[in-house]
Amino acid sequence: MHNALEPGHWARETPDKAAIIMAPSGHTVTYAELDEQANQLSHYLRHTGLVPGDHIAFSIENRAEFMIVLWGCHYAGLYYTALSTRLTTDEASYIVNDCGAKAFITTPGKASVATRLAMTTPNVITRLSVGGDLAEHTSLESAIANQPRTPLVDRRETHDMLYSSGTTGLPKGITVQSTGDLLGTGDSVTQMAAALFGFDSNTVYLSPGPLYHAAPLRFCRAAHRVGGTVVVMERWDGEGALAAIEEHSVTCGQFVPTMFLRLLRLPEAVRNSFDISSLQTAIHAAAPCPAEAKEQMIEWWGPIIEEYYAGTEGNGLAYCNSEEWLTHRGTVGRAVSGTIHILDDHGNPVPVGEEGGVYFSGGGTFAYHGDPDKTAEAHRGDKSTLGDIGRLDQDGYLYLTDRKAFTIISGGVNIYPQEAENVLSMHPSVVDVAVFGVPNTDLGEEVKAVVQPTTMPANVNEARELERALIAHCHDRLAKIKSPKTVDFRAELPRAATGKLYKRELKAEYWTGQA
């Protein structure tokens, strides 16, 4: 007797069905191929000495092998961390070491990071390269070629461990305890996807964003659990998304607001040239969506736009469909997993309609790997928070009024300013620095640095020269998306007598008059 919620079940039931289709290339992996290769990888990883409960990390672009590697790790009972392919060597090294990875899998496209990473991650005993040769790495394809295509015995469910911000500005792994249930039992994301968005074996799910993000990774995994087909865009492109929906009869897709904005900016003739009538559900999350943009998307695609509010931590979930949103404009939904509480700074409930910290109780539990202080900060008794500020209306709908502390959300990607502040503060020309998000009409926010220099620039040319130098300094040490796009200079930054930086006041100057 097999539990059904895993690809092996569908490899037996529908072996020739497409599990993965890459767009626009059309490269396809069937369920039989996905399951066989994942089985082979799981045997190889066990052969190299990894055992259930060990940790593995991988950095793979949007290509079919991403999901094969994911399921191979899952079949082997390993905790797995998907790294952003945008990370620098130092950033990737920190995460690989912090999570305790004993194996690392990447591609020749990440050669510049991966070869140097081999020198800074001594606990990694197995290094594999997908899709070509890479120095210091064994070819995954050749490594698994002679491994059994049959399943390991006594396979159990496991979980991803993805990374978020830490109290020091360094990312922290979010640990969700595995149940130990037999493989194929499922998980909460699969249950949600089925209950809210109708995921089943007829689902054709479009995943347009980077697979290493929590939502794409977990929703693609959920689609495979129920026997659906995942259409993965090799890179985001508005017209390409419409083409993929038409070509593959996509029934469901998940987007971030920036993608909606790009779609809305396509010429009307282009927008109207594709048949997207197969699309039954368009999910969005990850960042606040401008109300006007959401209204235009509902007008264009119909009342199939559905939104949820949740975090990688998985401590609760709010949801609303188009009809609910139109009657509660601006909401991110009502709780469908856990109970929402709005608390003041002392942990006391606030009256309906008043702002406070957004907490969930009765949802999932989590901890921040290696950071008990951050874990404690996120909890008040049986309640936990993602750090957002919001309010509830009389109908129980949640409205967010601020983001996590000063997390910058640019194009749906969370950026933690402390990392850039740490880098800039070490530059010899910098006395003090504040980094935060400022408005960007396309991405929602972009990274801004305000610096107190050792010597104020005497003129515009000197200011531009120093700005370029500081941005280059960041690019050498951080992923570009985390680095400031612009730098302003001040003779002094506002600080309290205690030394606390009044970053909120600085940020407010740049948001005056913005919605």
C-alpha positions in Angstrom: 0.0 0.0 0.0 1.5 3.3 -1.1 0.6 6.8 0.2 -0.5 8.8 -2.9 0.9 12.3 -2.3 4.4 11.8 -3.9 5.6 11.6 -7.5 6.3 7.8 -7.3 2.5 7.2 -7.1 1.9 9.1 -10.2 4.9 7.4 -11.9 3.0 4.2 -11.5 -0.4 5.6 -12.4 0.5 8.0 -15.2 4.2 7.3 -16.1 4.2 9.2 -19.4 2.4 12.3 -18.1 4.4 15.5 -18.1 5.6 16.3 -14.5 7.7 19.3 -15.6 7.6 21.4 -18.7 10.1 24.2 -19.2 9.0 27.4 -20.9 9.7 28.5 -23.5 12.1 25.7 -24.5 9.4 23.0 -24.1 11.9 20.6 -22.4 9.7 18.0 -20.7 10.2 15.5 -17.9 7.6 12.8 -17.4 6.6 11.4 -14.0 8.5 8.2 -14.7 11.6 10.1 -15.5 11.2 12.4 -12.4 10.7 9.5 -10.1 13.5 7.3 -11.5 16.1 10.0 -11.4 15.0 11.2 -7.9 15.3 7.6 -6.7 18.8 7.3 -8.2 19.9 10.5 -6.5 18.4 9.4 -3.2 20.4 6.1 -3.4 23.6 8.0 -4.3 23.3 10.4 -1.4 22.8 7.5 1.0 25.8 5.8 -0.6 28.0 8.8 0.2 27.1 8.6 3.9 24.1 10.9 4.3 21.3 9.6 6.5 17.8 10.9 7.2 17.9 14.1 9.2 21.1 15.3 7.6 21.2 18.5 5.7 21.9 19.3 2.0 22.0 22.6 0.1 21.6 23.4 -3.6 21.8 26.4 -5.9 20.2 25.7 -9.2 18.7 28.1 -11.8 15.1 27.5 -13.2 15.7 24.2 -14.9 14.0 20.9 -14.7 16.8 19.4 -12.6 15.8 21.7 -9.7 12.7 19.6 -9.0 14.5 16.3 -9.6 17.1 17.3 -7.0 14.4 18.5 -4.6 12.6 15.1 -4.8 15.9 13.2 -4.6 16.7 15.0 -1.3 13.1 14.5 -0.1 13.2 10.8 -0.9 16.5 10.4 1.0 14.9 12.0 4.1 17.2 15.0 4.1 16.5 18.6 5.2 17.2 20.7 2.2 18.0 24.4 1.6 17.5 26.0 -1.8 19.9 28.9 -2.1 19.3 32.0 -4.2 21.3 31.9 -7.4 22.0 35.6 -6.9 24.2 35.1 -3.8 27.9 36.0 -3.6 30.4 33.4 -2.4 30.4 34.8 1.1 26.6 34.9 1.3 26.3 31.3 0.0 29.2 30.1 2.2 27.5 31.5 5.3 24.2 29.6 4.6 25.9 26.3 3.6 27.9 26.4 6.8 25.1 27.6 9.0 22.6 24.9 7.9 25.3 22.2 8.4 25.0 20.9 4.8 27.0 17.8 4.1 26.3 17.9 0.4 26.0 20.8 -2.1 24.6 20.6 -5.6 24.9 23.4 -8.2 25.4 24.0 -12.0 28.2 25.2 -14.2 26.3 28.5 -14.5 27.3 29.2 -10.8 31.0 28.2 -11.4 32.5 31.4 -10.1 30.7 31.0 -6.7 30.8 27.2 -6.5 34.5 26.8 -7.1 35.4 29.3 -4.3 32.7 27.9 -2.1 34.6 24.5 -2.1 37.3 26.2 -0.1 35.1 27.8 2.5 32.6 25.0 3.3 34.8 22.2 4.9 31.8 20.2 6.2 30.5 19.4 2.8 31.6 15.9 1.8 29.7 15.6 -1.5 29.7 18.2 -4.3 27.6 17.6 -7.4 27.2 19.5 -10.6 24.0 19.4 -12.7 24.1 19.9 -16.5 27.9 19.9 -17.1 31.3 19.6 -15.7 32.5 21.9 -12.8 35.8 22.0 -11.0 35.8 20.4 -7.6 32.3 18.8 -8.3 31.2 15.4 -9.5 28.8 15.2 -12.4 25.4 14.4 -11.0 24.3 12.6 -14.1 27.4 10.2 -14.1 27.2 9.8 -10.3 23.6 8.4 -10.4 23.8 6.6 -13.7 24.4 3.1 -12.1 22.2 3.7 -9.0 18.9 1.8 -8.6 15.8 3.3 -10.1 13.7 1.7 -7.3 12.8 3.5 -4.1 14.7 3.4 -0.9 12.9 1.4 1.9 11.0 3.0 4.7 11.0 6.5 3.3 9.6 9.3 5.5 8.4 12.8 5.0 11.0 15.6 5.5 11.0 19.4 5.0 12.8 22.3 3.4 14.7 24.7 5.6 14.7 28.1 3.8 16.4 31.2 5.0 15.0 34.5 6.3 16.4 37.5 8.2 18.2 37.3 11.5 18.6 39.7 14.4 22.2 40.4 13.3 21.1 41.1 9.7 22.4 37.7 8.6 19.9 35.2 7.2 18.4 32.6 9.6 17.1 29.2 8.6 13.4 28.6 9.4 13.1 25.1 10.9 9.8 23.3 10.6 9.9 20.0 12.4 9.3 17.0 10.1 6.4 14.8 11.2 8.2 11.5 10.5 5.1 10.3 8.6 5.5 7.9 5.8 6.4 9.5 2.5 3.3 10.5 0.6 1.4 11.6 3.6 1.6 15.2 2.3 2.1 18.6 4.0 0.2 21.7 4.9 0.9 23.5 1.6 -0.5 20.7 -0.4 -3.6 20.7 1.8 -4.0 24.4 1.3 -3.4 24.3 -2.4 -6.0 21.6 -2.8 -8.6 23.2 -0.5 -8.2 26.9 -1.6 -6.9 26.6 -5.2 -8.3 23.3 -6.4 -5.0 21.5 -6.9 -5.5 18.0 -8.3 -4.2 15.7 -11.0 -5.8 18.0 -13.7 -3.8 21.1 -12.5 -1.4 22.7 -14.9 0.6 25.1 -12.6 2.6 28.0 -14.0 5.6 28.9 -11.9 7.0 32.1 -13.3 9.4 33.1 -10.5 12.8 31.7 -9.2 12.2 28.2 -7.9 14.4 28.8 -4.8 11.8 31.1 -3.2 9.5 29.5 -0.7 6.2 29.8 -2.6 7.4 28.5 -6.0 9.3 25.7 -4.4 6.4 24.6 -2.2 3.6 25.0 -4.7 5.6 23.1 -7.4 6.2 20.4 -4.8 2.5 20.4 -4.0 1.5 20.1 -7.7 3.7 17.0 -8.0 2.2 15.5 -4.9 -1.3 15.6 -6.5 -0.1 14.5 -9.9 -0.4 17.8 -11.8 1.9 19.3 -14.4 4.3 22.1 -13.5 5.2 24.6 -16.2 8.4 26.4 -15.1 9.4 29.7 -16.8 13.1 29.7 -17.4 13.0 33.4 -16.8 10.2 35.9 -16.2 8.7 37.6 -19.3 5.2 39.0 -19.4 4.5 38.1 -23.0 6.2 34.7 -22.4 3.8 34.0 -19.4 0.8 34.6 -21.6 2.2 32.4 -24.3 2.9 29.6 -21.8 -0.7 29.8 -20.5 -2.0 29.5 -24.0 0.4 26.8 -25.2 0.1 24.5 -22.2 -3.5 25.2 -21.2 -2.4 26.4 -17.8 -5.1 26.3 -15.1 -3.4 28.0 -12.2 -0.4 30.3 -11.8 1.2 32.3 -9.0 2.5 35.8 -9.4 4.0 38.7 -7.4 2.5 42.2 -7.9 5.5 43.3 -10.0 4.5 40.7 -12.5 1.0 42.0 -12.6 2.4 45.5 -13.3 4.6 44.2 -16.2 1.6 42.3 -17.7 -0.6 45.4 -17.5 2.1 47.5 -19.3 2.1 45.2 -22.3 0.5 46.8 -25.4 -3.2 46.0 -25.5 -2.8 44.3 -28.9 -0.3 41.9 -27.3 -2.5 41.3 -24.2 -5.4 40.4 -26.4 -3.5 38.2 -28.8 -3.3 35.2 -26.4 -6.0 32.8 -25.4 -5.8 32.5 -21.7 -9.3 31.1 -21.1 -7.8 27.9 -19.5 -6.7 29.9 -16.5 -9.0 29.3 -13.6 -7.0 30.7 -10.7 -4.3 33.4 -10.5 -2.7 33.5 -7.1 -0.7 36.4 -5.7 1.3 36.9 -2.5 4.8 38.0 -1.3 4.2 41.7 -1.4 1.4 44.3 -1.2 -0.3 44.7 -4.5 -1.3 48.3 -5.6 -5.1 48.4 -5.4 -5.4 49.9 -8.8 -3.3 47.2 -10.4 -5.3 44.5 -8.7 -8.6 46.0 -9.9 -7.2 46.1 -13.5 -6.1 42.5 -13.3 -9.6 41.4 -12.1 -11.1 43.4 -14.9 -8.8 41.8 -17.5 -8.7 38.2 -16.2 -12.0 38.1 -14.4 -12.7 37.3 -10.7 -10.0 34.6 -10.6 -7.4 36.6 -8.7 -6.9 35.1 -5.3 -4.5 36.4 -2.6 -3.0 34.9 0.5 -0.8 36.3 3.3 1.7 34.0 4.9 5.4 33.6 5.6 8.0 31.0 5.0 7.6 30.3 8.8 4.2 28.8 8.0 2.6 30.0 11.3 -0.8 30.9 9.8 -2.6 31.9 6.6 -5.0 34.6 5.5 -6.8 34.4 2.2 -9.3 36.2 0.1 -10.8 35.7 -3.4 -11.7 38.5 -5.9 -15.3 39.0 -4.6 -14.1 39.3 -1.0 -11.4 41.8 -2.0 -13.7 44.0 -4.1 -16.0 44.3 -1.0 -13.0 44.8 1.4 -10.6 46.7 -0.9 -7.0 46.5 0.3 -7.4 43.4 2.5 -5.0 40.5 2.4 -7.8 38.2 3.6 -9.3 36.4 6.6 -7.6 33.6 8.5 -8.1 30.2 7.1 -5.2 28.6 9.1 -4.8 29.7 12.7 -6.4 32.7 14.3 -5.3 36.3 13.8 -4.6 38.5 16.8 -3.7 42.2 16.7 -1.6 43.0 19.8 0.0 46.2 21.2 3.6 46.5 22.2 2.8 44.8 25.6 1.0 41.9 24.0 -2.5 43.1 24.8 -5.3 42.8 22.2 -6.2 46.1 20.6 -9.8 47.1 19.6 -11.2 46.2 16.1 -9.9 48.7 13.5 -6.8 49.7 15.5 -3.3 48.9 14.4 -0.9 46.6 16.1 1.4 43.6 15.6 -0.1 40.8 13.5 0.1 37.5 15.3 -1.2 34.0 14.6 -2.2 31.3 17.0 -3.2 27.7 16.3 -1.2 27.6 13.0 2.1 25.9 12.4 5.1 26.1 14.7 8.6 27.1 13.7 12.0 28.2 15.1 14.9 30.2 13.7 17.9 27.9 13.3 20.7 28.8 15.7 18.9 31.9 16.9 16.8 31.3 20.1 16.6 35.1 20.7 15.0 35.8 17.3 12.7 32.8 17.9 11.7 34.2 21.3 11.1 37.7 19.8 8.6 36.2 17.3 6.5 34.5 20.0 4.2 35.7 22.7 3.0 32.6 24.5 1.1 30.5 21.9 1.1 33.3 19.4 3.8 34.1 16.8 4.4 36.9 14.4 6.2 37.6 11.1 6.8 41.2 12.4 4.1 42.9 10.4 1.8 45.7 11.5 -1.9 45.6 10.6 -5.5 45.9 11.7 -8.7 43.8 11.5 -12.1 45.0 10.4 -15.4 44.0 11.9 -15.7 41.1 9.5 -12.3 39.7 10.5 -10.4 40.8 7.3 -6.8 41.7 7.8 -5.2 44.9 6.4 -1.4 45.4 6.5 -0.2 48.9 7.4 3.5 48.3 7.5 6.1 45.7 6.6 8.4 43.7 8.8 10.5 46.2 10.6 12.4 47.7 7.6 12.5 44.7 5.3 12.6 45.9 1.7 10.3 44.1 -0.7 11.5 44.6 -4.2 9.7 42.8 -7.0 8.4 40.3 -4.4 11.9 39.6 -3.0 12.6 40.3 0.6 15.8 42.3 1.2 17.3 42.8 4.6 19.0 46.2 4.9 21.2 45.3 7.8 23.4 43.3 5.4 24.1 46.4 3.3 24.6 48.5 6.4 27.2 46.1 7.7 29.1 46.2 4.4 28.9 50.0 4.1 29.8 50.7 7.7 33.2 49.0 7.1 34.1 51.4 4.2 36.8 53.9 5.2 34.7 56.8 3.8 31.6 56.0 5.9 31.0 57.3 9.4 27.3 56.3 9.7 24.8 54.6 7.4 21.1 53.8 7.2 19.6 51.5 4.5 15.9 51.2 3.7 13.4 50.9 0.9 12.2 53.9 -1.1 9.4 53.9 -3.7 10.0 52.3 -7.1 7.0 52.4 -9.5 8.0 49.1 -11.1 9.3 47.0 -8.3 7.4 48.5 -5.3 10.6 49.4 -3.5 14.3 49.8 -4.2 17.3 49.9 -1.9 18.5 53.4 -0.7 21.5 54.2 1.5 21.9 57.4 3.4 25.5 57.9 4.4 27.3 60.2 6.8 30.7 60.4 5.1 34.0 61.1 6.7 34.2 64.2 4.5 31.1 65.7 2.9 31.5 65.9 -0.9 32.2 69.4 -2.0 30.2 69.3 -5.2 27.9 67.1 -7.3 30.7 65.4 -9.1 32.4 64.4 -5.9 29.1 63.1 -4.6 28.5 61.0 -7.7 32.1 59.6 -7.5 31.6 58.6 -3.9 28.2 57.1 -4.6 29.6 55.0 -7.4 32.5 53.8 -5.1 30.1 52.8 -2.3 27.8 50.9 -4.7 30.7 49.1 -6.2 31.9 48.3 -2.7 28.6 46.6 -2.0 28.5 44.8 -5.4 31.8 43.2 -4.5 30.4 41.8 -1.3 26.6 41.4 -1.8 24.2 40.3 -4.4 23.3 43.3 -6.6 19.6 43.1 -5.6 20.7 43.7 -1.9 23.0 46.6 -2.8 21.8 50.2 -2.8 20.7 51.6 -6.2 21.4 55.1 -5.0 23.2 56.8 -2.1 22.5 60.2 -0.5 24.8 62.0 1.9 24.0 63.8 5.2 26.3 65.7 7.5 24.8 63.6 10.4 22.2 60.9 10.8 19.4 61.2 13.4 20.2 59.2 16.5 18.9 59.3 20.0 21.3 59.9 23.0 21.3 56.1 23.5 22.7 55.7 20.0 19.5 54.3 18.5 19.1 55.3 14.8 15.8 57.0 13.9 15.6 55.2 10.6 11.9 55.5 10.5 12.2 59.3 10.3 14.7 59.1 7.5 12.5 56.6 5.5 9.4 58.7 6.0 11.1 61.6 4.1 11.2 59.5 1.0 7.7 58.2 1.3 5.9 61.5 1.8 2.9 61.7 -0.5 3.2 58.1 -1.5 0.1 55.8 -1.0 
